[in-house]
Amino acid sequence: MTRSNMIRAAAPQDLDAIVEITKLNRQFHTPEVDGKGALTRFLSFENNVFLVCIKDDVVTGFVIGSWDGARAIIHKISVHPDHRGIGIGRSLVRKAAQTFREMGAPTLGVTAADGTKNEENDSIPFWEELGFRCVAARLMVHFDIDDLEGD
């Protein structure tokens, strides 16, 4: 990462650029989870980590994660396509890890695309390069929580 890049906490004025990066990288799936309203809510929770990389006053990447008191997890990381390959992603992960460590988290996990289940990219090599290891687990999501309320 070049010296002109800065990592800081995300702010409301960054959200439009974050949504755009998410869309450019085909990581935008539903507005309820990936849209500006969801990101605004995410900013308001104390145990969340939401960082952006800024270059020349422009958001070039971001990382989002949370800590539940036992586990810290990175939910999403994304770097603008024009700024890939210069270490922004690695720097964002390292800064997120430092922040989680300061909060008291003993470990850090990640939800990572592995190129299966119609995912466009395999991010496993990126995470392994940083020292993450695959474990026997699979993230499952119910996209309509109201259906789980029962009778």
C-alpha positions as CSV (number, residue, x, y, z in Angstrom):
1,M,0.0,0.0,0.0
2,T,1.4,3.4,-0.9
3,R,2.0,6.1,1.6
4,S,-0.9,8.2,0.2
5,N,-3.4,5.6,1.4
6,M,-5.0,6.1,4.8
7,I,-7.2,3.6,6.7
8,R,-9.8,5.1,9.0
9,A,-13.2,4.3,10.5
10,A,-16.0,4.5,7.9
11,A,-18.4,7.4,8.1
12,P,-21.8,8.1,6.7
13,Q,-20.3,10.1,3.8
14,D,-18.4,7.0,2.6
15,L,-21.5,4.8,2.2
16,D,-22.4,5.7,-1.4
17,A,-18.8,4.8,-2.5
18,I,-18.9,1.6,-0.5
19,V,-22.1,0.5,-2.2
20,E,-20.6,1.3,-5.6
21,I,-17.5,-0.7,-4.9
22,T,-19.7,-3.6,-3.7
23,K,-21.6,-3.4,-7.0
24,L,-18.5,-3.2,-9.1
25,N,-17.2,-6.3,-7.5
26,R,-20.5,-8.2,-7.8
27,Q,-20.8,-8.5,-4.0
28,F,-24.1,-6.6,-3.8
29,H,-26.8,-9.2,-3.3
30,T,-29.7,-7.5,-1.4
31,P,-30.3,-3.9,-0.3
32,E,-31.4,-5.2,3.1
33,V,-27.9,-6.6,3.7
34,D,-25.6,-4.7,1.3
35,G,-27.4,-1.3,0.8
36,K,-26.9,2.1,2.3
37,G,-29.6,1.6,5.0
38,A,-27.9,-1.7,6.2
39,L,-24.5,0.0,6.2
40,T,-25.9,2.9,8.2
41,R,-27.2,0.5,10.8
42,F,-23.9,-1.3,10.9
43,L,-22.1,2.0,11.7
44,S,-24.3,2.4,14.9
45,F,-23.3,-0.9,16.6
46,E,-20.4,-0.6,19.1
47,N,-18.8,-4.0,18.5
48,N,-18.6,-3.7,14.8
49,V,-15.5,-2.8,12.8
50,F,-16.1,-0.8,9.7
51,L,-12.9,0.6,8.0
52,V,-12.2,2.3,4.7
53,C,-9.1,2.9,2.8
54,I,-8.9,6.5,1.4
55,K,-6.6,7.7,-1.4
56,D,-6.8,11.3,-2.5
57,D,-10.1,11.7,-0.6
58,V,-11.7,8.7,-2.5
59,V,-12.7,5.4,-0.9
60,T,-10.7,2.7,-2.5
61,G,-11.7,-0.2,-0.3
62,F,-13.4,-1.3,2.9
63,V,-13.7,-4.1,5.5
64,I,-16.7,-4.9,7.7
65,G,-16.7,-7.2,10.7
66,S,-18.1,-7.7,14.2
67,W,-17.2,-9.2,17.5
68,D,-19.8,-10.9,19.7
69,G,-17.6,-11.1,22.8
70,A,-16.2,-14.5,21.9
71,R,-15.6,-14.5,18.1
72,A,-14.5,-11.8,15.8
73,I,-15.4,-12.2,12.1
74,I,-14.8,-10.3,8.9
75,H,-18.1,-10.3,7.0
76,K,-16.9,-8.5,3.8
77,I,-13.9,-6.9,2.3
78,S,-13.8,-5.2,-1.1
79,V,-11.3,-3.1,-3.0
80,H,-12.2,-1.0,-6.0
81,P,-11.1,-2.8,-9.2
82,D,-8.8,0.1,-10.2
83,H,-6.9,-0.2,-6.9
84,R,-6.3,-3.9,-6.6
85,G,-2.9,-5.6,-6.3
86,I,-1.2,-2.9,-4.2
87,G,-1.9,-4.2,-0.7
88,I,-5.1,-2.4,0.2
89,G,-6.9,-5.6,1.1
90,R,-4.1,-6.9,3.2
91,S,-3.7,-3.6,5.0
92,L,-7.5,-3.4,5.7
93,V,-7.4,-7.0,7.2
94,R,-4.4,-6.2,9.4
95,K,-6.0,-3.0,10.7
96,A,-9.3,-4.8,11.4
97,A,-7.3,-7.5,13.2
98,Q,-5.5,-4.9,15.3
99,T,-8.9,-3.3,16.1
100,F,-10.5,-6.6,17.1
101,R,-7.4,-7.4,19.2
102,E,-7.8,-4.1,21.1
103,M,-11.5,-4.9,21.7
104,G,-10.4,-8.2,23.3
105,A,-11.0,-10.7,20.6
106,P,-8.7,-13.7,20.8
107,T,-9.2,-15.0,17.2
108,L,-10.5,-13.8,13.9
109,G,-12.6,-15.6,11.3
110,V,-13.8,-14.6,7.9
111,T,-16.7,-15.5,5.6
112,A,-14.8,-16.2,2.3
113,A,-15.9,-16.9,-1.2
114,D,-14.3,-20.1,-2.4
115,G,-15.5,-20.2,-6.0
116,T,-18.3,-22.7,-5.4
117,K,-22.0,-22.1,-5.1
118,N,-22.0,-19.8,-8.2
119,E,-19.4,-17.4,-6.6
120,E,-17.4,-15.6,-9.2
121,N,-14.1,-15.5,-7.3
122,D,-12.1,-17.8,-5.1
123,S,-10.7,-15.7,-2.2
124,I,-9.2,-18.6,-0.3
125,P,-5.6,-18.0,-1.5
126,F,-5.8,-14.4,-0.3
127,W,-6.9,-15.4,3.2
128,E,-4.4,-18.3,3.4
129,E,-1.6,-15.9,2.4
130,L,-2.6,-13.9,5.5
131,G,-2.4,-17.0,7.7
132,F,-6.1,-18.0,7.8
133,R,-7.0,-21.7,7.6
134,C,-10.1,-23.4,6.3
135,V,-12.3,-25.1,8.9
136,A,-15.1,-27.6,8.3
137,A,-18.0,-25.1,8.3
138,R,-20.4,-23.6,5.8
139,L,-22.2,-20.3,6.1
140,M,-25.9,-20.7,5.6
141,V,-28.4,-17.9,5.2
142,H,-32.2,-17.6,5.3
143,F,-33.1,-14.6,3.2
144,D,-36.6,-14.1,4.6
145,I,-36.4,-14.2,8.4
146,D,-40.2,-13.7,8.6
147,D,-40.6,-17.3,7.2
148,L,-39.0,-18.6,10.4
149,E,-41.5,-17.1,12.8
150,G,-43.7,-20.2,12.7
151,D,-47.4,-20.6,13.3
